[in-house]
Amino acid sequence: MFCRPVFFGRFTVIFAAAPLVAVSPMRSQITTAGTRNYVFPPVGLASGETASITVVNTAVPLSVVSPGATSATQPSAPSCTGTISFSNASGAIGTPTSFTVGAEGFQTVTLPFASEGLTGNRGEIVGKISLVASGAPCSLQFSLETYDSTTFATHAVLSNAVASLTQQGSPPVIIPLRN
């Protein structure tokens, strides 16, 4: 059996470069100004149902972050700002609803089936959240649910939207590793 010698210099380069490659895309999403769009998968909405998207800012309130800070050293108050909208195969349903939620704040936007604008007893919709990166601490969690409009019994809950970032400026630099 043939054994190749191990060159530890290569491992040093790989271990040094790995955090840069892993962190650079994440860093651009966290600190870059722009709009993050979260799109839920399509969901069916039948007559007698209502869809809703709820957002909550789970960022820590200022009193917990820095209890003894002065107004000059106090960081920005936690706040998430953006819009919530729905669409169907024909396009946008109504106009997007703006939201601003502070620390531990909630906002819900509803879409009754009658507002969906489709003929028949059922239609497919997509929910979208557009979050504007403002520099203030924002830790947004969200869900889309459908429920019976009369009994309020929940039929479906979706909490994994696909995110995309519309950035201002150049994309992050990715450093390829050599063999």
PyMOL commands that place a pseudoatom at each C-alpha (Angstrom):
pseudoatom trace, name=CA, resn=MET, resi=1, chain=A, elem=C, hetatm=0, pos=[0.000, 0.000, 0.000]
pseudoatom trace, name=CA, resn=PHE, resi=2, chain=A, elem=C, hetatm=0, pos=[1.333, 3.380, -1.010]
pseudoatom trace, name=CA, resn=CYS, resi=3, chain=A, elem=C, hetatm=0, pos=[1.063, 6.260, 1.463]
pseudoatom trace, name=CA, resn=ARG, resi=4, chain=A, elem=C, hetatm=0, pos=[1.270, 9.868, 0.361]
pseudoatom trace, name=CA, resn=PRO, resi=5, chain=A, elem=C, hetatm=0, pos=[2.927, 12.384, 2.619]
pseudoatom trace, name=CA, resn=VAL, resi=6, chain=A, elem=C, hetatm=0, pos=[0.604, 14.902, 4.235]
pseudoatom trace, name=CA, resn=PHE, resi=7, chain=A, elem=C, hetatm=0, pos=[1.379, 18.570, 3.716]
pseudoatom trace, name=CA, resn=PHE, resi=8, chain=A, elem=C, hetatm=0, pos=[0.006, 20.497, 6.651]
pseudoatom trace, name=CA, resn=GLY, resi=9, chain=A, elem=C, hetatm=0, pos=[0.582, 23.803, 4.864]
pseudoatom trace, name=CA, resn=ARG, resi=10, chain=A, elem=C, hetatm=0, pos=[-2.420, 23.067, 2.630]
pseudoatom trace, name=CA, resn=PHE, resi=11, chain=A, elem=C, hetatm=0, pos=[-4.647, 22.441, 5.636]
pseudoatom trace, name=CA, resn=THR, resi=12, chain=A, elem=C, hetatm=0, pos=[-3.572, 25.742, 7.178]
pseudoatom trace, name=CA, resn=VAL, resi=13, chain=A, elem=C, hetatm=0, pos=[-4.617, 27.616, 4.031]
pseudoatom trace, name=CA, resn=ILE, resi=14, chain=A, elem=C, hetatm=0, pos=[-7.933, 25.742, 3.851]
pseudoatom trace, name=CA, resn=PHE, resi=15, chain=A, elem=C, hetatm=0, pos=[-8.745, 26.341, 7.514]
pseudoatom trace, name=CA, resn=ALA, resi=16, chain=A, elem=C, hetatm=0, pos=[-7.777, 30.020, 7.235]
pseudoatom trace, name=CA, resn=ALA, resi=17, chain=A, elem=C, hetatm=0, pos=[-9.841, 30.611, 4.076]
pseudoatom trace, name=CA, resn=ALA, resi=18, chain=A, elem=C, hetatm=0, pos=[-12.918, 28.578, 5.074]
pseudoatom trace, name=CA, resn=PRO, resi=19, chain=A, elem=C, hetatm=0, pos=[-14.322, 31.169, 7.535]
pseudoatom trace, name=CA, resn=LEU, resi=20, chain=A, elem=C, hetatm=0, pos=[-13.859, 33.945, 4.950]
pseudoatom trace, name=CA, resn=VAL, resi=21, chain=A, elem=C, hetatm=0, pos=[-15.761, 31.996, 2.320]
pseudoatom trace, name=CA, resn=ALA, resi=22, chain=A, elem=C, hetatm=0, pos=[-18.490, 30.960, 4.771]
pseudoatom trace, name=CA, resn=VAL, resi=23, chain=A, elem=C, hetatm=0, pos=[-18.930, 34.385, 6.381]
pseudoatom trace, name=CA, resn=SER, resi=24, chain=A, elem=C, hetatm=0, pos=[-18.764, 36.678, 3.350]
pseudoatom trace, name=CA, resn=PRO, resi=25, chain=A, elem=C, hetatm=0, pos=[-22.184, 35.721, 1.872]
pseudoatom trace, name=CA, resn=MET, resi=26, chain=A, elem=C, hetatm=0, pos=[-23.831, 35.837, 5.313]
pseudoatom trace, name=CA, resn=ARG, resi=27, chain=A, elem=C, hetatm=0, pos=[-22.258, 39.184, 6.137]
pseudoatom trace, name=CA, resn=SER, resi=28, chain=A, elem=C, hetatm=0, pos=[-23.629, 40.771, 2.994]
pseudoatom trace, name=CA, resn=GLN, resi=29, chain=A, elem=C, hetatm=0, pos=[-27.133, 39.632, 3.889]
pseudoatom trace, name=CA, resn=ILE, resi=30, chain=A, elem=C, hetatm=0, pos=[-26.890, 40.950, 7.436]
pseudoatom trace, name=CA, resn=THR, resi=31, chain=A, elem=C, hetatm=0, pos=[-25.301, 44.366, 6.927]
pseudoatom trace, name=CA, resn=THR, resi=32, chain=A, elem=C, hetatm=0, pos=[-25.912, 45.384, 3.316]
pseudoatom trace, name=CA, resn=ALA, resi=33, chain=A, elem=C, hetatm=0, pos=[-28.593, 47.974, 2.688]
pseudoatom trace, name=CA, resn=GLY, resi=34, chain=A, elem=C, hetatm=0, pos=[-31.387, 46.777, 0.476]
pseudoatom trace, name=CA, resn=THR, resi=35, chain=A, elem=C, hetatm=0, pos=[-34.598, 44.794, 0.568]
pseudoatom trace, name=CA, resn=ARG, resi=36, chain=A, elem=C, hetatm=0, pos=[-34.978, 41.151, 1.581]
pseudoatom trace, name=CA, resn=ASN, resi=37, chain=A, elem=C, hetatm=0, pos=[-37.917, 39.424, -0.068]
pseudoatom trace, name=CA, resn=TYR, resi=38, chain=A, elem=C, hetatm=0, pos=[-39.421, 36.352, 1.577]
pseudoatom trace, name=CA, resn=VAL, resi=39, chain=A, elem=C, hetatm=0, pos=[-41.820, 34.396, -0.650]
pseudoatom trace, name=CA, resn=PHE, resi=40, chain=A, elem=C, hetatm=0, pos=[-44.028, 31.623, 0.715]
pseudoatom trace, name=CA, resn=PRO, resi=41, chain=A, elem=C, hetatm=0, pos=[-44.834, 28.557, -1.390]
pseudoatom trace, name=CA, resn=PRO, resi=42, chain=A, elem=C, hetatm=0, pos=[-48.224, 28.576, -3.141]
pseudoatom trace, name=CA, resn=VAL, resi=43, chain=A, elem=C, hetatm=0, pos=[-51.172, 27.613, -0.953]
pseudoatom trace, name=CA, resn=GLY, resi=44, chain=A, elem=C, hetatm=0, pos=[-54.785, 26.914, -1.873]
pseudoatom trace, name=CA, resn=LEU, resi=45, chain=A, elem=C, hetatm=0, pos=[-57.497, 29.189, -0.526]
pseudoatom trace, name=CA, resn=ALA, resi=46, chain=A, elem=C, hetatm=0, pos=[-61.120, 28.043, -0.773]
pseudoatom trace, name=CA, resn=SER, resi=47, chain=A, elem=C, hetatm=0, pos=[-64.354, 29.955, -0.384]
pseudoatom trace, name=CA, resn=GLY, resi=48, chain=A, elem=C, hetatm=0, pos=[-65.039, 30.368, 3.323]
pseudoatom trace, name=CA, resn=GLU, resi=49, chain=A, elem=C, hetatm=0, pos=[-61.324, 30.620, 4.135]
pseudoatom trace, name=CA, resn=THR, resi=50, chain=A, elem=C, hetatm=0, pos=[-59.019, 33.489, 5.023]
pseudoatom trace, name=CA, resn=ALA, resi=51, chain=A, elem=C, hetatm=0, pos=[-55.248, 33.666, 4.597]
pseudoatom trace, name=CA, resn=SER, resi=52, chain=A, elem=C, hetatm=0, pos=[-53.075, 35.753, 6.913]
pseudoatom trace, name=CA, resn=ILE, resi=53, chain=A, elem=C, hetatm=0, pos=[-49.409, 36.620, 7.256]
pseudoatom trace, name=CA, resn=THR, resi=54, chain=A, elem=C, hetatm=0, pos=[-48.144, 37.504, 10.725]
pseudoatom trace, name=CA, resn=VAL, resi=55, chain=A, elem=C, hetatm=0, pos=[-44.747, 39.098, 11.412]
pseudoatom trace, name=CA, resn=VAL, resi=56, chain=A, elem=C, hetatm=0, pos=[-43.056, 39.535, 14.791]
pseudoatom trace, name=CA, resn=ASN, resi=57, chain=A, elem=C, hetatm=0, pos=[-39.813, 41.322, 15.660]
pseudoatom trace, name=CA, resn=THR, resi=58, chain=A, elem=C, hetatm=0, pos=[-38.010, 39.141, 18.212]
pseudoatom trace, name=CA, resn=ALA, resi=59, chain=A, elem=C, hetatm=0, pos=[-35.150, 41.626, 18.671]
pseudoatom trace, name=CA, resn=VAL, resi=60, chain=A, elem=C, hetatm=0, pos=[-34.328, 42.343, 22.312]
pseudoatom trace, name=CA, resn=PRO, resi=61, chain=A, elem=C, hetatm=0, pos=[-35.828, 45.598, 23.704]
pseudoatom trace, name=CA, resn=LEU, resi=62, chain=A, elem=C, hetatm=0, pos=[-33.367, 48.401, 24.498]
pseudoatom trace, name=CA, resn=SER, resi=63, chain=A, elem=C, hetatm=0, pos=[-33.907, 48.216, 28.257]
pseudoatom trace, name=CA, resn=VAL, resi=64, chain=A, elem=C, hetatm=0, pos=[-32.474, 44.695, 28.148]
pseudoatom trace, name=CA, resn=VAL, resi=65, chain=A, elem=C, hetatm=0, pos=[-29.614, 45.515, 25.762]
pseudoatom trace, name=CA, resn=SER, resi=66, chain=A, elem=C, hetatm=0, pos=[-28.060, 48.479, 27.556]
pseudoatom trace, name=CA, resn=PRO, resi=67, chain=A, elem=C, hetatm=0, pos=[-29.747, 49.429, 30.836]
pseudoatom trace, name=CA, resn=GLY, resi=68, chain=A, elem=C, hetatm=0, pos=[-27.267, 52.165, 31.887]
pseudoatom trace, name=CA, resn=ALA, resi=69, chain=A, elem=C, hetatm=0, pos=[-26.518, 53.756, 28.496]
pseudoatom trace, name=CA, resn=THR, resi=70, chain=A, elem=C, hetatm=0, pos=[-27.025, 57.447, 27.830]
pseudoatom trace, name=CA, resn=SER, resi=71, chain=A, elem=C, hetatm=0, pos=[-28.999, 58.714, 24.843]
pseudoatom trace, name=CA, resn=ALA, resi=72, chain=A, elem=C, hetatm=0, pos=[-25.715, 59.431, 23.015]
pseudoatom trace, name=CA, resn=THR, resi=73, chain=A, elem=C, hetatm=0, pos=[-24.471, 55.836, 23.416]
pseudoatom trace, name=CA, resn=GLN, resi=74, chain=A, elem=C, hetatm=0, pos=[-27.836, 54.091, 23.119]
pseudoatom trace, name=CA, resn=PRO, resi=75, chain=A, elem=C, hetatm=0, pos=[-28.087, 51.882, 20.011]
pseudoatom trace, name=CA, resn=SER, resi=76, chain=A, elem=C, hetatm=0, pos=[-30.988, 52.198, 17.555]
pseudoatom trace, name=CA, resn=ALA, resi=77, chain=A, elem=C, hetatm=0, pos=[-34.298, 50.915, 18.875]
pseudoatom trace, name=CA, resn=PRO, resi=78, chain=A, elem=C, hetatm=0, pos=[-35.240, 47.513, 17.422]
pseudoatom trace, name=CA, resn=SER, resi=79, chain=A, elem=C, hetatm=0, pos=[-37.531, 48.006, 14.442]
pseudoatom trace, name=CA, resn=CYS, resi=80, chain=A, elem=C, hetatm=0, pos=[-38.516, 46.035, 11.344]
pseudoatom trace, name=CA, resn=THR, resi=81, chain=A, elem=C, hetatm=0, pos=[-40.078, 47.840, 8.396]
pseudoatom trace, name=CA, resn=GLY, resi=82, chain=A, elem=C, hetatm=0, pos=[-41.458, 46.475, 5.157]
pseudoatom trace, name=CA, resn=THR, resi=83, chain=A, elem=C, hetatm=0, pos=[-44.543, 45.387, 3.254]
pseudoatom trace, name=CA, resn=ILE, resi=84, chain=A, elem=C, hetatm=0, pos=[-46.766, 42.311, 3.167]
pseudoatom trace, name=CA, resn=SER, resi=85, chain=A, elem=C, hetatm=0, pos=[-48.521, 41.351, -0.058]
pseudoatom trace, name=CA, resn=PHE, resi=86, chain=A, elem=C, hetatm=0, pos=[-50.430, 38.532, -1.708]
pseudoatom trace, name=CA, resn=SER, resi=87, chain=A, elem=C, hetatm=0, pos=[-50.644, 37.492, -5.355]
pseudoatom trace, name=CA, resn=ASN, resi=88, chain=A, elem=C, hetatm=0, pos=[-52.341, 34.879, -7.501]
pseudoatom trace, name=CA, resn=ALA, resi=89, chain=A, elem=C, hetatm=0, pos=[-51.766, 33.627, -11.050]
pseudoatom trace, name=CA, resn=SER, resi=90, chain=A, elem=C, hetatm=0, pos=[-53.188, 36.917, -12.386]
pseudoatom trace, name=CA, resn=GLY, resi=91, chain=A, elem=C, hetatm=0, pos=[-50.735, 39.049, -10.381]
pseudoatom trace, name=CA, resn=ALA, resi=92, chain=A, elem=C, hetatm=0, pos=[-50.873, 41.155, -7.237]
pseudoatom trace, name=CA, resn=ILE, resi=93, chain=A, elem=C, hetatm=0, pos=[-54.016, 41.094, -5.102]
pseudoatom trace, name=CA, resn=GLY, resi=94, chain=A, elem=C, hetatm=0, pos=[-54.653, 44.642, -3.936]
pseudoatom trace, name=CA, resn=THR, resi=95, chain=A, elem=C, hetatm=0, pos=[-51.803, 46.858, -2.780]
pseudoatom trace, name=CA, resn=PRO, resi=96, chain=A, elem=C, hetatm=0, pos=[-49.007, 45.825, -0.397]
pseudoatom trace, name=CA, resn=THR, resi=97, chain=A, elem=C, hetatm=0, pos=[-49.646, 46.643, 3.273]
pseudoatom trace, name=CA, resn=SER, resi=98, chain=A, elem=C, hetatm=0, pos=[-46.832, 48.492, 5.062]
pseudoatom trace, name=CA, resn=PHE, resi=99, chain=A, elem=C, hetatm=0, pos=[-45.693, 47.427, 8.521]
pseudoatom trace, name=CA, resn=THR, resi=100, chain=A, elem=C, hetatm=0, pos=[-43.314, 48.659, 11.194]
pseudoatom trace, name=CA, resn=VAL, resi=101, chain=A, elem=C, hetatm=0, pos=[-42.889, 46.484, 14.277]
pseudoatom trace, name=CA, resn=GLY, resi=102, chain=A, elem=C, hetatm=0, pos=[-40.739, 47.388, 17.261]
pseudoatom trace, name=CA, resn=ALA, resi=103, chain=A, elem=C, hetatm=0, pos=[-39.190, 44.974, 19.751]
pseudoatom trace, name=CA, resn=GLU, resi=104, chain=A, elem=C, hetatm=0, pos=[-41.549, 42.063, 20.386]
pseudoatom trace, name=CA, resn=GLY, resi=105, chain=A, elem=C, hetatm=0, pos=[-44.199, 43.735, 18.178]
pseudoatom trace, name=CA, resn=PHE, resi=106, chain=A, elem=C, hetatm=0, pos=[-46.666, 41.814, 15.979]
pseudoatom trace, name=CA, resn=GLN, resi=107, chain=A, elem=C, hetatm=0, pos=[-48.599, 42.701, 12.849]
pseudoatom trace, name=CA, resn=THR, resi=108, chain=A, elem=C, hetatm=0, pos=[-51.046, 40.549, 10.902]
pseudoatom trace, name=CA, resn=VAL, resi=109, chain=A, elem=C, hetatm=0, pos=[-52.402, 41.144, 7.396]
pseudoatom trace, name=CA, resn=THR, resi=110, chain=A, elem=C, hetatm=0, pos=[-55.421, 39.094, 6.289]
pseudoatom trace, name=CA, resn=LEU, resi=111, chain=A, elem=C, hetatm=0, pos=[-56.810, 38.121, 2.884]
pseudoatom trace, name=CA, resn=PRO, resi=112, chain=A, elem=C, hetatm=0, pos=[-60.391, 36.799, 2.870]
pseudoatom trace, name=CA, resn=PHE, resi=113, chain=A, elem=C, hetatm=0, pos=[-61.275, 34.543, -0.080]
pseudoatom trace, name=CA, resn=ALA, resi=114, chain=A, elem=C, hetatm=0, pos=[-63.761, 37.148, -1.370]
pseudoatom trace, name=CA, resn=SER, resi=115, chain=A, elem=C, hetatm=0, pos=[-60.849, 39.609, -1.796]
pseudoatom trace, name=CA, resn=GLU, resi=116, chain=A, elem=C, hetatm=0, pos=[-58.800, 37.118, -3.808]
pseudoatom trace, name=CA, resn=GLY, resi=117, chain=A, elem=C, hetatm=0, pos=[-60.454, 38.163, -7.076]
pseudoatom trace, name=CA, resn=LEU, resi=118, chain=A, elem=C, hetatm=0, pos=[-60.892, 34.684, -8.549]
pseudoatom trace, name=CA, resn=THR, resi=119, chain=A, elem=C, hetatm=0, pos=[-64.019, 33.044, -9.866]
pseudoatom trace, name=CA, resn=GLY, resi=120, chain=A, elem=C, hetatm=0, pos=[-64.970, 29.629, -8.574]
pseudoatom trace, name=CA, resn=ASN, resi=121, chain=A, elem=C, hetatm=0, pos=[-64.586, 28.028, -5.174]
pseudoatom trace, name=CA, resn=ARG, resi=122, chain=A, elem=C, hetatm=0, pos=[-60.796, 27.801, -4.864]
pseudoatom trace, name=CA, resn=GLY, resi=123, chain=A, elem=C, hetatm=0, pos=[-57.631, 29.580, -5.939]
pseudoatom trace, name=CA, resn=GLU, resi=124, chain=A, elem=C, hetatm=0, pos=[-53.889, 29.427, -5.357]
pseudoatom trace, name=CA, resn=ILE, resi=125, chain=A, elem=C, hetatm=0, pos=[-52.149, 32.356, -3.689]
pseudoatom trace, name=CA, resn=VAL, resi=126, chain=A, elem=C, hetatm=0, pos=[-48.597, 33.309, -2.780]
pseudoatom trace, name=CA, resn=GLY, resi=127, chain=A, elem=C, hetatm=0, pos=[-47.634, 35.487, 0.182]
pseudoatom trace, name=CA, resn=LYS, resi=128, chain=A, elem=C, hetatm=0, pos=[-44.628, 37.822, 0.149]
pseudoatom trace, name=CA, resn=ILE, resi=129, chain=A, elem=C, hetatm=0, pos=[-42.835, 39.873, 2.797]
pseudoatom trace, name=CA, resn=SER, resi=130, chain=A, elem=C, hetatm=0, pos=[-40.452, 42.622, 1.685]
pseudoatom trace, name=CA, resn=LEU, resi=131, chain=A, elem=C, hetatm=0, pos=[-38.187, 43.663, 4.566]
pseudoatom trace, name=CA, resn=VAL, resi=132, chain=A, elem=C, hetatm=0, pos=[-36.266, 46.933, 4.230]
pseudoatom trace, name=CA, resn=ALA, resi=133, chain=A, elem=C, hetatm=0, pos=[-32.801, 46.811, 5.852]
pseudoatom trace, name=CA, resn=SER, resi=134, chain=A, elem=C, hetatm=0, pos=[-32.547, 50.064, 7.819]
pseudoatom trace, name=CA, resn=GLY, resi=135, chain=A, elem=C, hetatm=0, pos=[-29.635, 49.482, 10.179]
pseudoatom trace, name=CA, resn=ALA, resi=136, chain=A, elem=C, hetatm=0, pos=[-31.892, 49.145, 13.243]
pseudoatom trace, name=CA, resn=PRO, resi=137, chain=A, elem=C, hetatm=0, pos=[-31.819, 45.755, 15.022]
pseudoatom trace, name=CA, resn=CYS, resi=138, chain=A, elem=C, hetatm=0, pos=[-34.423, 43.540, 13.369]
pseudoatom trace, name=CA, resn=SER, resi=139, chain=A, elem=C, hetatm=0, pos=[-35.018, 39.850, 13.966]
pseudoatom trace, name=CA, resn=LEU, resi=140, chain=A, elem=C, hetatm=0, pos=[-38.133, 39.065, 11.969]
pseudoatom trace, name=CA, resn=GLN, resi=141, chain=A, elem=C, hetatm=0, pos=[-40.086, 35.825, 12.293]
pseudoatom trace, name=CA, resn=PHE, resi=142, chain=A, elem=C, hetatm=0, pos=[-43.195, 35.207, 10.228]
pseudoatom trace, name=CA, resn=SER, resi=143, chain=A, elem=C, hetatm=0, pos=[-45.830, 32.719, 9.144]
pseudoatom trace, name=CA, resn=LEU, resi=144, chain=A, elem=C, hetatm=0, pos=[-48.627, 32.369, 6.612]
pseudoatom trace, name=CA, resn=GLU, resi=145, chain=A, elem=C, hetatm=0, pos=[-51.748, 30.530, 7.693]
pseudoatom trace, name=CA, resn=THR, resi=146, chain=A, elem=C, hetatm=0, pos=[-55.149, 29.684, 6.275]
pseudoatom trace, name=CA, resn=TYR, resi=147, chain=A, elem=C, hetatm=0, pos=[-58.208, 29.282, 8.478]
pseudoatom trace, name=CA, resn=ASP, resi=148, chain=A, elem=C, hetatm=0, pos=[-61.965, 28.923, 8.339]
pseudoatom trace, name=CA, resn=SER, resi=149, chain=A, elem=C, hetatm=0, pos=[-63.507, 32.412, 8.166]
pseudoatom trace, name=CA, resn=THR, resi=150, chain=A, elem=C, hetatm=0, pos=[-66.484, 31.388, 10.342]
pseudoatom trace, name=CA, resn=THR, resi=151, chain=A, elem=C, hetatm=0, pos=[-65.044, 29.076, 13.001]
pseudoatom trace, name=CA, resn=PHE, resi=152, chain=A, elem=C, hetatm=0, pos=[-61.441, 30.399, 12.844]
pseudoatom trace, name=CA, resn=ALA, resi=153, chain=A, elem=C, hetatm=0, pos=[-60.149, 26.799, 12.840]
pseudoatom trace, name=CA, resn=THR, resi=154, chain=A, elem=C, hetatm=0, pos=[-56.633, 26.759, 11.372]
pseudoatom trace, name=CA, resn=HIS, resi=155, chain=A, elem=C, hetatm=0, pos=[-56.211, 24.701, 8.194]
pseudoatom trace, name=CA, resn=ALA, resi=156, chain=A, elem=C, hetatm=0, pos=[-52.547, 25.278, 7.251]
pseudoatom trace, name=CA, resn=VAL, resi=157, chain=A, elem=C, hetatm=0, pos=[-49.477, 27.055, 8.632]
pseudoatom trace, name=CA, resn=LEU, resi=158, chain=A, elem=C, hetatm=0, pos=[-46.376, 27.811, 6.539]
pseudoatom trace, name=CA, resn=SER, resi=159, chain=A, elem=C, hetatm=0, pos=[-43.286, 29.187, 8.203]
pseudoatom trace, name=CA, resn=ASN, resi=160, chain=A, elem=C, hetatm=0, pos=[-40.489, 28.588, 5.716]
pseudoatom trace, name=CA, resn=ALA, resi=161, chain=A, elem=C, hetatm=0, pos=[-40.381, 31.269, 3.052]
pseudoatom trace, name=CA, resn=VAL, resi=162, chain=A, elem=C, hetatm=0, pos=[-37.592, 31.462, 0.478]
pseudoatom trace, name=CA, resn=ALA, resi=163, chain=A, elem=C, hetatm=0, pos=[-35.457, 34.585, 0.930]
pseudoatom trace, name=CA, resn=SER, resi=164, chain=A, elem=C, hetatm=0, pos=[-33.738, 36.700, -1.669]
pseudoatom trace, name=CA, resn=LEU, resi=165, chain=A, elem=C, hetatm=0, pos=[-31.783, 39.903, -1.123]
pseudoatom trace, name=CA, resn=THR, resi=166, chain=A, elem=C, hetatm=0, pos=[-31.981, 42.844, -3.481]
pseudoatom trace, name=CA, resn=GLN, resi=167, chain=A, elem=C, hetatm=0, pos=[-28.746, 44.675, -2.730]
pseudoatom trace, name=CA, resn=GLN, resi=168, chain=A, elem=C, hetatm=0, pos=[-27.402, 48.094, -3.447]
pseudoatom trace, name=CA, resn=GLY, resi=169, chain=A, elem=C, hetatm=0, pos=[-23.775, 47.924, -4.503]
pseudoatom trace, name=CA, resn=SER, resi=170, chain=A, elem=C, hetatm=0, pos=[-21.643, 45.030, -5.610]
pseudoatom trace, name=CA, resn=PRO, resi=171, chain=A, elem=C, hetatm=0, pos=[-22.181, 41.331, -4.793]
pseudoatom trace, name=CA, resn=PRO, resi=172, chain=A, elem=C, hetatm=0, pos=[-19.963, 39.625, -2.191]
pseudoatom trace, name=CA, resn=VAL, resi=173, chain=A, elem=C, hetatm=0, pos=[-16.578, 38.341, -3.313]
pseudoatom trace, name=CA, resn=ILE, resi=174, chain=A, elem=C, hetatm=0, pos=[-16.209, 34.586, -3.155]
pseudoatom trace, name=CA, resn=ILE, resi=175, chain=A, elem=C, hetatm=0, pos=[-12.676, 33.214, -3.020]
pseudoatom trace, name=CA, resn=PRO, resi=176, chain=A, elem=C, hetatm=0, pos=[-12.278, 29.832, -4.754]
pseudoatom trace, name=CA, resn=LEU, resi=177, chain=A, elem=C, hetatm=0, pos=[-10.010, 27.275, -3.078]
pseudoatom trace, name=CA, resn=ARG, resi=178, chain=A, elem=C, hetatm=0, pos=[-7.367, 25.431, -5.071]
pseudoatom trace, name=CA, resn=ASN, resi=179, chain=A, elem=C, hetatm=0, pos=[-6.624, 21.720, -4.753]
for i in range(1, 179): cmd.bond("trace and resi %d" % i, "trace and resi %d" % (i + 1))
show_as sticks, trace
zoom trace
